[in-house]
Amino acid sequence: MNDKLDWGILSTGAIAHTFARGLAHAGKSRLVAVGSRTAESAGAFAAEFGGVRAHGSYPALLADPGVKAVYIATPHPQHLEWIVKAAEAGKHILSEKPIGLNHAEAMVAAEAARANGVLLMEAFMYRCAPVTARLVELIRQKICGEVKFIQATFSYRAGFNPGIRHFSNALGGGGILDVGCYPVSFARLVAGAVDGRHFSNPIEVKGSALLNAETGVDDHAAATLKFANGIVAQVATGVAVNQDNSARVYCTDGWIHVPWPWIPAREGGTERIIIHKAGEQPREETVETTEWLYGIEADSVAAALAVGAREVPFMTVADTLGNMATLDAWRSSAGLVYESEKPEAVGRMNTVRPRAATAADRMPAASLPGLAKPVSRLIIGCDNQQSMPHAAALWDDWFDRGGNAFDTAHIYLDGLPEQLLGHWMRSRGVRNSAVVITKGAHTPFCTPEWLTRELLVTLERLQTDHADIHIVHRDNPEVPVGEFIDVLDGHVRSGRIGVFGASNWSVQRFEEANAYARKHGRKGFALLNNNFSLARMVDPVWPGCISAGDPQSRQWLLEHKVPLFAWSSQARGFFTDRAGPDRRSDGELVRSWYADDNFRRRDRAIALAAELGVSPINIALAYVLCQPFPAWALVGPREISETVSTLGAFKVNLTPAQLSWLNLGSD
């Protein structure tokens, strides 16, 4: 019986040959097939390695039932497409680095692997090398004291040619993505090792680059990374200049030098770590191996699969996502945006066709009086998306899962999310099925005049002539309610908005406004958009915020059946492991949510979650959705994985007794 993992290689370039030679020396892996864009190229590759099936297309390779894992060796911009297709074909995946052009593509790749139950690893082969493992040991042993500073460089000089991948904008060229990803990975590895973790993500990234005048990619670049534990790192890269391609770790009692960390002992052999300890002569540690580096990498995948894992400890999916986010920050700081990342160019990222959500993960919707379209029970906050790739990845996935509601505001990031949402809706052709929620007239511009001014700007940003729902973002008690209602009613009659609501208004002012509307034949507020969650808002998250979670407001909602759009529905992370009596690093979380009664609610949510087999955040969100009055919840996922975890709330149908117990407990 064959006990080796059967590999297929997708693409036949230089790195594919290198990996194939490594596979020939692997202990738990073997090459069985290759796929190319042409039968001739596949045939030549197969003949070189012997006994290998040749496929004249990538789809044919993925359809080969004998292939259990694929190594994706295409140029950078093609990685995502073939990761998704390989995952859908049920193949385990080792993808060349970088896993995609940006963090957004990495998110999509990660979700494709998770949804299809396959392993995904980004091919940072140096992470699997024995010399890297030994370095981590030395760091954790504090061989030279406490780590303070890291320097790492990977750079080379390629002759300029705008058509080759190194300098091509269309192929994701430049040093940062091609080899700058290595020193970033190294710095994150060392910073994490100091704290006993596999990696650490920087809290600050400042970068610079010389962009090629003809193609716009980075000829050479450098960045400074700062970590929460005080470590600072300098990383450098390039495709147009040779540099000292080594890494140095500076500590309180000396420094550690790794002369060649990036592709160590490719065909086995000896690698060195030089330890410069204060007051001592430099000493050299040697790390020897008879194994080929790419064979070790392949066998690492095989070993993980043998125990049922879907990640490889040397390079987890979370590690990949952190690395890509850091590279994004470096490129952003340096002003490098690829043409394919610009708003007008970003197409569907998750697959070449819309993902078909299953009944189990499709979001339910409910009717809102006065609006013809149903509104998904979860509403995504469009307040954090700062690039089109990130926005498109999140929103494509959201919409495919049945999430048709998008919450925007004139004030968010100076209008950038509104602009991105407009581009996204236009390019996807979904404006008629999307529910667009806009907000304006935030303090200090909370007047009827400014409401109109901001609404017109918002509609222009969104590239639409109307908002389905418009919400007054704050209240201004100095303005009579009738003045707000008259202006809002006029916008309904003009077709600029469908229905309107109030955010952070007291129930008394809300009632007063609707009484005015009834008396004067105007449209009134259709919904209240206040905070509501299982956790009591101890201190307003922002000035002017109002909660509807107090007993009087809850009773009013129940009696009047006023639809509630609850913001901070999950108390901004209070029900995750970010919170706890001994976890106080997040000042806003502590200020707004930390209280003894809230921690008791958190404990009850954790207990019920364990009983029902869901997460505490699912209980917290279900608490909002299962109220005896109509309620929708605003959520703010930053990553697709957060969207996926949020959907667990729909598996929970809380009873009135459970709702009461979660909130008040029992004697």
C-alpha positions as CSV (number, residue, x, y, z in Angstrom):
1,M,0.0,0.0,0.0
2,N,1.3,3.4,-1.0
3,D,1.9,5.6,2.1
4,K,3.1,8.7,0.2
5,L,1.2,11.8,-0.6
6,D,0.6,12.0,-4.4
7,W,1.4,15.4,-5.8
8,G,0.5,17.3,-9.0
9,I,2.3,20.4,-10.1
10,L,0.3,23.2,-11.7
11,S,2.6,25.1,-14.1
12,T,6.0,24.2,-15.5
13,G,8.2,27.1,-14.8
14,A,11.5,27.2,-13.0
15,I,10.2,27.0,-9.5
16,A,8.0,24.0,-10.6
17,H,11.2,22.2,-11.7
18,T,12.9,23.0,-8.4
19,F,9.9,21.7,-6.4
20,A,9.8,18.5,-8.5
21,R,13.5,17.8,-7.8
22,G,12.8,18.3,-4.1
23,L,9.9,15.8,-4.3
24,A,12.2,13.2,-5.8
25,H,14.1,13.3,-2.4
26,A,11.0,13.4,-0.2
27,G,10.2,10.6,2.2
28,K,6.4,11.0,2.4
29,S,5.6,12.5,-1.0
30,R,5.9,11.8,-4.6
31,L,5.2,13.5,-7.9
32,V,2.5,11.8,-10.0
33,A,1.2,14.4,-12.4
34,V,1.9,17.8,-13.9
35,G,-0.4,20.3,-15.6
36,S,0.5,23.0,-18.1
37,R,-1.2,25.4,-20.5
38,T,0.0,23.3,-23.4
39,A,0.4,19.5,-23.9
40,E,3.9,20.1,-25.2
41,S,5.1,21.8,-22.1
42,A,3.5,19.2,-19.8
43,G,4.9,16.4,-21.9
44,A,8.4,17.7,-21.7
45,F,8.2,18.2,-18.0
46,A,6.8,14.7,-17.4
47,A,9.6,13.2,-19.6
48,E,12.2,15.0,-17.5
49,F,11.0,13.4,-14.3
50,G,9.7,10.1,-15.5
51,G,6.6,8.2,-14.6
52,V,4.6,11.4,-14.4
53,R,1.2,11.9,-16.0
54,A,1.1,14.9,-18.3
55,H,-2.0,17.1,-18.6
56,G,-2.3,19.8,-21.3
57,S,-4.4,22.1,-19.1
58,Y,-4.7,23.1,-15.5
59,P,-8.3,21.9,-15.2
60,A,-7.3,18.5,-16.5
61,L,-4.7,18.2,-13.7
62,L,-7.3,19.1,-11.1
63,A,-9.7,16.5,-12.5
64,D,-7.0,13.8,-12.1
65,P,-8.4,11.5,-9.3
66,G,-4.9,10.3,-8.5
67,V,-3.7,13.7,-7.5
68,K,-4.3,14.4,-3.8
69,A,-2.3,17.6,-3.4
70,V,-1.2,20.3,-5.8
71,Y,1.7,22.7,-5.9
72,I,0.6,26.0,-7.6
73,A,3.6,27.5,-9.3
74,T,2.0,30.1,-11.6
75,P,2.8,33.9,-11.5
76,H,1.5,35.8,-8.5
77,P,-1.8,37.1,-10.0
78,Q,-2.9,33.6,-11.0
79,H,-2.5,32.0,-7.6
80,L,-5.9,32.9,-6.2
81,E,-7.8,31.5,-9.2
82,W,-6.2,28.2,-9.1
83,I,-6.2,28.0,-5.3
84,V,-10.0,28.4,-5.4
85,K,-10.4,25.9,-8.3
86,A,-8.1,23.4,-6.6
87,A,-10.1,23.7,-3.4
88,E,-13.3,23.2,-5.2
89,A,-11.8,20.1,-6.8
90,G,-11.0,18.7,-3.3
91,K,-7.2,19.0,-3.7
92,H,-4.9,20.0,-0.8
93,I,-2.9,23.1,-1.7
94,L,0.7,24.3,-1.4
95,S,0.8,27.7,-3.2
96,E,3.9,29.6,-4.1
97,K,4.4,32.8,-2.2
98,P,3.0,35.3,-2.1
99,I,-0.4,33.5,-1.8
100,G,-2.0,36.4,-3.8
101,L,-1.5,40.0,-4.6
102,N,-2.9,41.3,-1.3
103,H,-4.5,40.4,2.0
104,A,-7.9,40.4,0.3
105,E,-6.9,37.6,-2.0
106,A,-5.4,35.7,0.9
107,M,-8.7,35.9,2.7
108,V,-10.6,34.5,-0.3
109,A,-8.0,31.7,-0.6
110,A,-8.3,30.8,3.1
111,E,-12.1,30.7,2.9
112,A,-12.0,28.5,-0.2
113,A,-9.8,26.0,1.6
114,R,-12.0,26.1,4.7
115,A,-15.3,25.7,2.9
116,N,-14.0,22.7,0.9
117,G,-12.2,21.1,3.8
118,V,-8.7,21.1,2.2
119,L,-5.3,22.0,3.6
120,L,-3.8,25.3,2.5
121,M,-0.2,26.3,3.0
122,E,1.8,29.2,1.5
123,A,5.1,27.9,0.3
124,F,7.6,29.7,2.5
125,M,10.0,26.7,2.4
126,Y,12.6,28.4,4.6
127,R,10.1,28.1,7.5
128,C,10.4,24.3,7.2
129,A,14.2,24.3,7.3
130,P,16.1,22.9,10.3
131,V,18.2,26.0,10.5
132,T,15.1,28.1,11.0
133,A,13.9,25.8,13.8
134,R,17.3,26.1,15.5
135,L,17.2,29.9,15.3
136,V,13.8,30.0,17.0
137,E,15.2,27.8,19.7
138,L,18.1,30.2,20.3
139,I,15.7,33.2,20.4
140,R,13.5,31.5,23.0
141,Q,16.6,30.5,25.0
142,K,17.6,34.2,25.0
143,I,21.1,33.1,23.9
144,C,22.1,36.8,23.5
145,G,19.5,38.3,25.9
146,E,16.3,40.1,25.0
147,V,15.7,40.8,21.3
148,K,15.4,44.5,20.5
149,F,16.1,45.0,16.8
150,I,15.9,42.9,13.6
151,Q,17.4,43.5,10.2
152,A,16.5,41.3,7.3
153,T,17.1,41.7,3.5
154,F,16.3,39.8,0.4
155,S,17.2,41.6,-2.9
156,Y,18.6,40.8,-6.3
157,R,19.4,42.6,-9.5
158,A,17.4,41.5,-12.6
159,G,18.1,43.2,-15.9
160,F,15.3,45.6,-16.6
161,N,12.7,44.3,-19.1
162,P,9.1,45.6,-18.7
163,G,7.8,42.3,-20.0
164,I,9.3,39.9,-17.5
165,R,7.5,39.2,-14.2
166,H,10.1,41.0,-12.0
167,F,9.1,44.4,-13.4
168,S,5.6,43.7,-14.9
169,N,2.7,45.5,-13.3
170,A,0.2,43.0,-14.7
171,L,2.2,40.2,-13.1
172,G,2.4,41.7,-9.7
173,G,6.1,42.6,-10.1
174,G,8.5,44.4,-7.9
175,G,10.6,43.4,-4.9
176,I,8.1,43.7,-2.1
177,L,5.8,40.8,-3.2
178,D,8.5,38.7,-4.9
179,V,11.1,38.5,-2.2
180,G,10.3,41.2,0.3
181,C,7.8,38.8,1.7
182,Y,10.7,36.8,3.2
183,P,12.2,39.4,5.5
184,V,8.8,40.5,6.6
185,S,8.0,36.8,7.4
186,F,11.3,36.5,9.2
187,A,10.8,39.6,11.4
188,R,7.3,38.4,12.3
189,L,8.7,34.9,13.1
190,V,11.4,36.3,15.4
191,A,9.1,38.8,17.1
192,G,6.6,36.0,17.8
193,A,9.3,33.6,19.0
194,V,10.2,36.1,21.7
195,D,6.7,35.8,23.2
196,G,6.5,32.0,22.7
197,R,4.3,32.2,19.6
198,H,4.7,31.1,16.0
199,F,4.5,34.7,14.8
200,S,3.6,38.2,15.7
201,N,2.0,40.9,13.6
202,P,3.4,44.5,13.6
203,I,1.3,47.3,15.1
204,E,3.0,49.9,12.9
205,V,4.5,49.7,9.3
206,K,6.2,52.6,7.6
207,G,7.6,51.9,4.2
208,S,9.2,53.6,1.2
209,A,10.2,52.5,-2.3
210,L,11.6,53.6,-5.6
211,L,8.9,52.9,-8.1
212,N,9.9,52.1,-11.6
213,A,9.2,55.0,-13.9
214,E,7.9,52.8,-16.7
215,T,5.9,50.1,-15.0
216,G,5.2,51.5,-11.5
217,V,6.4,48.5,-9.5
218,D,9.1,48.8,-6.8
219,D,12.7,48.5,-8.0
220,H,13.8,48.5,-4.4
221,A,12.1,49.2,-1.1
222,A,12.6,49.3,2.7
223,A,10.2,49.3,5.7
224,T,10.3,49.6,9.4
225,L,8.0,47.4,11.5
226,K,7.2,48.0,15.1
227,F,5.8,45.2,17.3
228,A,3.7,45.4,20.5
229,N,6.5,43.9,22.5
230,G,8.8,46.8,21.6
231,I,10.8,45.1,18.9
232,V,11.6,47.1,15.8
233,A,12.6,45.6,12.5
234,Q,14.1,47.0,9.3
235,V,13.4,45.0,6.2
236,A,14.7,45.7,2.6
237,T,14.1,44.2,-0.8
238,G,14.6,44.8,-4.5
239,V,14.6,43.4,-8.0
240,A,17.1,46.0,-9.4
241,V,19.9,46.0,-6.8
242,N,22.0,43.3,-5.1
243,Q,22.1,43.6,-1.3
244,D,23.5,41.6,1.6
245,N,20.8,38.9,1.8
246,S,21.1,38.0,5.4
247,A,19.4,38.5,8.7
248,R,20.6,39.9,12.0
249,V,18.9,39.8,15.4
250,Y,20.2,42.3,17.8
251,C,19.8,41.6,21.5
252,T,20.7,43.2,24.9
253,D,23.8,40.9,25.2
254,G,24.9,40.6,21.6
255,W,23.6,39.6,18.2
256,I,22.8,36.7,16.0
257,H,23.7,36.5,12.3
258,V,22.0,34.2,9.8
259,P,24.2,34.6,6.6
260,W,21.7,33.0,4.2
261,P,18.2,32.4,5.7
262,W,16.0,32.3,2.6
263,I,16.8,29.2,0.7
264,P,19.0,27.2,3.1
265,A,20.5,23.8,2.2
266,R,18.3,23.4,-0.9
267,E,19.8,20.0,-1.6
268,G,20.8,19.2,2.0
269,G,24.1,20.2,3.6
270,T,25.2,22.6,6.3
271,E,23.9,26.0,7.3
272,R,25.3,28.4,9.8
273,I,24.1,30.6,12.6
274,I,26.8,33.0,14.0
275,I,26.4,34.1,17.6
276,H,28.1,37.3,18.7
277,K,27.8,37.3,22.4
278,A,29.1,40.3,24.3
279,G,32.5,39.7,25.8
280,E,33.0,36.5,23.9
281,Q,34.5,35.5,20.6
282,P,31.9,34.9,17.8
283,R,30.9,31.2,17.7
284,E,29.3,29.4,14.9
285,E,26.5,26.9,15.2
286,T,26.1,24.5,12.3
287,V,22.9,22.8,11.3
288,E,23.2,19.8,9.1
289,T,20.6,17.9,7.1
290,T,20.6,15.3,4.4
291,E,17.1,16.2,3.3
292,W,16.3,18.5,0.4
293,L,14.5,21.6,1.4
294,Y,11.6,21.4,-1.0
295,G,11.2,17.7,0.0
296,I,10.9,18.8,3.6
297,E,8.3,21.3,2.7
298,A,6.2,18.7,0.8
299,D,6.6,16.2,3.6
300,S,5.4,18.8,6.1
301,V,2.1,18.9,4.2
302,A,2.0,15.1,4.1
303,A,2.6,14.9,7.9
304,A,-0.1,17.4,8.6
305,L,-2.6,15.5,6.5
306,A,-1.6,12.2,8.1
307,V,-3.0,13.5,11.5
308,G,-6.1,15.1,9.9
309,A,-4.8,18.7,10.1
310,R,-5.7,21.3,7.5
311,E,-2.8,23.6,8.3
312,V,0.9,23.1,8.6
313,P,2.4,24.5,11.9
314,F,5.4,25.9,10.0
315,M,3.2,28.3,8.0
316,T,-0.4,28.6,9.2
317,V,-3.2,30.4,7.4
318,A,-3.3,33.0,10.1
319,D,0.5,33.5,9.6
320,T,-0.1,34.0,5.8
321,L,-2.9,36.5,6.4
322,G,-0.7,38.5,8.8
323,N,2.2,38.5,6.4
324,M,0.0,39.7,3.5
325,A,-1.5,42.5,5.7
326,T,2.0,43.7,6.5
327,L,3.0,43.7,2.8
328,D,-0.2,45.6,2.0
329,A,0.8,48.2,4.6
330,W,4.3,48.4,3.2
331,R,3.0,48.9,-0.3
332,S,0.4,51.5,0.8
333,S,3.0,53.5,2.7
334,A,5.3,53.4,-0.4
335,G,2.4,54.4,-2.8
336,L,2.4,51.1,-4.8
337,V,-1.0,50.1,-6.0
338,Y,-1.2,47.6,-8.9
339,E,-3.5,48.5,-11.8
340,S,-5.6,45.5,-11.1
341,E,-6.3,46.7,-7.6
342,K,-7.8,50.0,-8.6
343,P,-11.5,50.4,-8.0
344,E,-12.5,50.4,-11.7
345,A,-10.5,47.2,-12.3
346,V,-11.3,44.9,-9.5
347,G,-13.6,42.0,-10.6
348,R,-15.0,39.1,-8.6
349,M,-12.2,37.8,-6.4
350,N,-13.7,34.6,-4.9
351,T,-14.1,32.7,-8.1
352,V,-14.9,33.1,-11.8
353,R,-18.6,32.6,-10.9
354,P,-20.7,33.6,-7.9
355,R,-20.4,31.2,-5.0
356,A,-23.5,29.3,-4.3
357,A,-24.2,29.6,-0.6
358,T,-25.8,26.5,0.9
359,A,-29.1,26.7,2.9
360,A,-27.0,26.3,6.0
361,D,-25.0,29.4,5.5
362,R,-27.4,31.6,3.7
363,M,-28.5,34.7,5.6
364,P,-32.3,35.1,6.3
365,A,-34.0,38.4,5.5
366,A,-37.1,40.1,6.9
367,S,-39.5,42.8,5.6
368,L,-39.2,46.4,6.8
369,P,-42.5,48.3,6.6
370,G,-42.4,50.8,3.8
371,L,-39.6,49.1,1.9
372,A,-40.3,46.8,-1.1
373,K,-37.1,44.8,-0.7
374,P,-36.5,42.4,2.1
375,V,-33.5,43.3,4.4
376,S,-31.0,40.7,5.5
377,R,-31.1,40.2,9.2
378,L,-27.5,41.1,9.4
379,I,-26.3,44.4,8.0
380,I,-22.6,44.9,7.2
381,G,-21.0,48.1,8.3
382,C,-19.1,49.8,5.5
383,D,-16.8,51.8,7.7
384,N,-13.4,50.1,7.6
385,Q,-12.8,49.2,4.0
386,Q,-9.8,51.2,2.7
387,S,-9.1,49.5,-0.6
388,M,-11.1,48.0,-3.4
389,P,-9.6,44.5,-3.1
390,H,-10.5,44.3,0.6
391,A,-14.0,45.7,0.1
392,A,-14.7,43.5,-2.9
393,A,-13.6,40.3,-1.1
394,L,-15.8,41.1,1.9
395,W,-18.8,42.3,-0.1
396,D,-18.7,39.5,-2.8
397,D,-18.7,36.9,0.0
398,W,-21.4,38.8,2.0
399,F,-23.7,39.2,-1.0
400,D,-23.3,35.5,-2.0
401,R,-24.4,34.5,1.4
402,G,-27.6,36.4,1.2
403,G,-26.4,39.6,2.9
404,N,-28.0,42.3,0.8
405,A,-27.8,45.2,3.4
406,F,-25.0,47.7,3.5
407,D,-24.7,50.4,6.2
408,T,-22.7,53.5,5.2
409,A,-22.3,57.0,6.6
410,H,-21.1,60.3,5.1
411,I,-18.6,60.6,7.9
412,Y,-16.9,57.2,7.6
413,L,-13.3,57.5,6.5
414,D,-14.1,60.8,4.7
415,G,-16.4,59.0,2.3
416,L,-14.0,56.3,1.0
417,P,-16.2,53.3,1.8
418,E,-19.2,55.0,0.1
419,Q,-17.1,55.5,-3.0
420,L,-15.9,51.9,-2.9
421,L,-19.4,50.6,-2.4
422,G,-20.6,52.6,-5.4
423,H,-17.9,51.1,-7.6
424,W,-18.7,47.6,-6.3
425,M,-22.4,47.8,-6.9
426,R,-21.9,49.3,-10.3
427,S,-19.4,46.6,-11.4
428,R,-21.5,43.8,-10.0
429,G,-24.8,45.1,-11.3
430,V,-26.5,44.6,-7.9
431,R,-27.9,48.0,-7.1
432,N,-31.5,47.0,-7.5
433,S,-31.2,44.0,-5.1
434,A,-28.9,45.7,-2.6
435,V,-30.4,47.6,0.4
436,V,-28.2,50.7,0.8
437,I,-28.4,52.4,4.2
438,T,-27.0,55.9,4.3
439,K,-26.4,58.1,7.4
440,G,-25.8,61.8,7.6
441,A,-26.1,64.9,9.8
442,H,-23.6,63.8,12.4
443,T,-22.7,66.3,15.2
444,P,-21.7,69.2,14.7
445,F,-23.5,69.2,11.4
446,C,-26.8,67.8,12.7
447,T,-29.2,70.2,11.1
448,P,-31.8,69.8,8.3
449,E,-29.7,71.9,6.0
450,W,-26.6,69.7,6.5
451,L,-28.7,66.6,6.2
452,T,-29.6,67.5,2.6
453,R,-26.0,68.6,1.7
454,E,-24.5,65.4,3.0
455,L,-27.2,63.2,1.4
456,L,-26.5,64.6,-2.0
457,V,-22.7,64.1,-1.6
458,T,-23.3,60.5,-0.4
459,L,-25.5,59.6,-3.4
460,E,-22.9,61.0,-5.7
461,R,-20.2,58.9,-4.0
462,L,-22.4,55.8,-4.2
463,Q,-23.2,56.4,-7.9
464,T,-26.9,56.1,-7.3
465,D,-29.9,58.3,-7.3
466,H,-31.4,57.1,-4.1
467,A,-30.8,55.4,-0.7
468,D,-33.2,52.7,0.3
469,I,-32.9,53.8,3.9
470,H,-31.5,57.1,5.2
471,I,-30.8,57.6,8.9
472,V,-30.2,60.8,10.8
473,H,-26.8,60.0,12.4
474,R,-27.3,62.0,15.6
475,D,-30.0,64.1,17.2
476,N,-29.9,67.8,17.9
477,P,-32.4,68.7,20.6
478,E,-32.1,72.4,19.6
479,V,-33.8,71.7,16.3
480,P,-37.6,71.1,16.5
481,V,-38.4,67.5,15.3
482,G,-40.7,68.9,12.7
483,E,-37.9,70.5,10.8
484,F,-36.1,67.1,10.4
485,I,-39.3,65.3,9.4
486,D,-40.3,67.9,6.8
487,V,-36.9,67.7,5.1
488,L,-36.8,63.8,5.3
489,D,-40.4,63.6,4.0
490,G,-39.4,65.8,1.1
491,H,-36.6,63.5,0.1
492,V,-38.9,60.5,0.2
493,R,-41.3,62.4,-2.1
494,S,-38.5,63.2,-4.5
495,G,-37.4,59.6,-4.6
496,R,-34.0,60.2,-3.1
497,I,-34.7,57.9,-0.2
498,G,-37.2,55.1,0.4
499,V,-37.7,55.2,4.2
500,F,-35.8,56.9,7.0
501,G,-34.8,56.4,10.6
502,A,-33.1,57.9,13.5
503,S,-29.8,56.9,15.1
504,N,-28.9,57.7,18.7
505,W,-32.3,59.4,19.3
506,S,-34.1,59.0,22.6
507,V,-37.4,57.2,22.4
508,Q,-39.1,60.4,23.6
509,R,-37.8,62.5,20.7
510,F,-38.5,59.6,18.3
511,E,-42.2,59.5,19.5
512,E,-42.4,63.3,19.2
513,A,-41.1,63.2,15.6
514,N,-43.6,60.6,14.5
515,A,-46.5,62.4,16.3
516,Y,-45.6,65.4,14.2
517,A,-45.5,63.3,11.1
518,R,-49.0,61.9,11.7
519,K,-50.5,65.3,12.5
520,H,-49.0,66.9,9.3
521,G,-49.5,64.1,6.9
522,R,-45.8,63.4,6.6
523,K,-43.8,60.1,6.5
524,G,-42.3,59.3,10.0
525,F,-39.3,57.4,11.2
526,A,-39.5,53.8,10.1
527,L,-36.8,52.5,12.4
528,L,-34.6,53.2,15.4
529,N,-30.8,52.8,15.0
530,N,-29.5,52.7,18.6
531,N,-27.1,50.5,20.4
532,F,-28.5,47.2,21.7
533,S,-26.6,44.2,22.9
534,L,-26.5,41.6,25.6
535,A,-23.8,43.7,27.3
536,R,-24.9,47.0,28.8
537,M,-23.1,50.0,27.3
538,V,-21.4,51.3,30.5
539,D,-20.0,54.4,28.9
540,P,-20.9,55.7,25.4
541,V,-18.6,54.4,22.7
542,W,-18.6,57.8,21.1
543,P,-20.1,61.1,22.3
544,G,-23.8,61.3,21.6
545,C,-24.4,57.6,21.6
546,I,-27.6,56.2,23.0
547,S,-28.5,52.6,23.9
548,A,-31.9,51.1,23.7
549,G,-31.0,48.3,26.1
550,D,-32.4,49.9,29.2
551,P,-35.7,48.3,30.6
552,Q,-37.8,51.4,29.6
553,S,-36.6,51.4,26.0
554,R,-36.9,47.6,25.7
555,Q,-40.5,47.8,26.9
556,W,-41.2,50.7,24.5
557,L,-39.8,48.7,21.5
558,L,-41.9,45.7,22.6
559,E,-45.1,47.7,22.9
560,H,-44.7,49.8,19.7
561,K,-43.0,47.1,17.6
562,V,-40.6,49.7,16.2
563,P,-37.9,48.0,14.1
564,L,-34.5,48.3,15.7
565,F,-31.2,48.3,13.7
566,A,-28.8,47.5,16.6
567,W,-25.3,48.8,16.3
568,S,-22.4,47.3,18.4
569,S,-24.7,44.3,18.6
570,Q,-21.8,42.1,19.8
571,A,-20.5,44.7,22.2
572,R,-17.4,45.3,20.0
573,G,-15.6,42.1,21.0
574,F,-16.7,41.8,24.6
575,F,-17.9,38.2,24.1
576,T,-14.6,37.1,22.5
577,D,-11.3,36.2,24.1
578,R,-10.2,39.8,23.6
579,A,-12.1,40.6,26.8
580,G,-11.8,39.4,30.4
581,P,-11.3,40.9,33.8
582,D,-7.5,40.6,33.4
583,R,-7.4,41.8,29.8
584,R,-7.3,45.5,29.8
585,S,-5.1,46.5,26.8
586,D,-8.1,47.7,24.8
587,G,-8.9,50.9,26.5
588,E,-12.2,51.5,24.6
589,L,-13.4,48.0,25.4
590,V,-12.7,48.5,29.1
591,R,-14.3,51.9,29.2
592,S,-17.5,51.1,27.4
593,W,-18.3,47.5,28.5
594,Y,-16.3,46.4,31.6
595,A,-18.7,46.1,34.5
596,D,-19.5,43.2,36.9
597,D,-23.0,42.7,35.6
598,N,-21.6,42.5,32.0
599,F,-19.0,39.9,33.0
600,R,-21.8,37.8,34.6
601,R,-23.7,38.1,31.2
602,R,-20.5,37.1,29.4
603,D,-20.1,34.0,31.7
604,R,-23.7,33.0,31.0
605,A,-23.2,33.4,27.3
606,I,-20.1,31.2,27.4
607,A,-22.0,28.6,29.4
608,L,-24.9,28.5,27.0
609,A,-22.6,28.5,24.0
610,A,-20.9,25.4,25.3
611,E,-24.2,23.7,25.8
612,L,-25.5,24.6,22.3
613,G,-22.2,23.9,20.5
614,V,-21.7,27.5,19.2
615,S,-19.4,30.4,20.1
616,P,-20.2,33.0,22.8
617,I,-20.4,35.7,20.1
618,N,-23.1,33.7,18.4
619,I,-25.1,33.7,21.6
620,A,-24.6,37.5,22.0
621,L,-25.8,38.1,18.4
622,A,-28.7,35.7,18.7
623,Y,-29.8,37.6,21.8
624,V,-30.4,40.6,19.6
625,L,-32.0,38.7,16.7
626,C,-34.4,36.7,18.9
627,Q,-36.0,39.7,20.7
628,P,-39.8,39.8,20.8
629,F,-39.7,42.9,18.6
630,P,-38.4,43.3,15.1
631,A,-34.6,43.6,15.2
632,W,-31.7,43.6,12.8
633,A,-28.1,43.6,13.8
634,L,-25.3,45.7,12.3
635,V,-22.0,43.8,12.3
636,G,-18.5,44.8,11.2
637,P,-16.4,41.9,9.9
638,R,-12.9,42.9,8.9
639,E,-12.2,39.4,7.4
640,I,-14.2,36.8,5.6
641,S,-13.5,34.4,8.5
642,E,-15.3,36.8,10.8
643,T,-18.4,36.8,8.6
644,V,-18.3,33.0,8.6
645,S,-18.1,32.9,12.4
646,T,-20.9,35.4,12.8
647,L,-23.3,33.3,10.8
648,G,-23.4,30.8,13.7
649,A,-25.9,33.0,15.3
650,F,-28.6,31.7,13.0
651,K,-28.2,28.2,14.4
652,V,-29.5,29.5,17.7
653,N,-33.2,30.2,18.5
654,L,-33.3,31.5,22.0
655,T,-36.4,31.1,24.0
656,P,-37.9,33.9,26.1
657,A,-36.6,32.1,29.2
658,Q,-33.1,32.0,27.8
659,L,-33.3,35.6,26.8
660,S,-34.3,36.6,30.3
661,W,-31.6,34.4,31.9
662,L,-28.8,35.7,29.7
663,N,-29.7,39.3,30.6
664,L,-30.7,39.0,34.2
665,G,-29.6,35.6,35.4
666,S,-31.7,33.8,38.0
667,D,-31.9,33.7,41.7
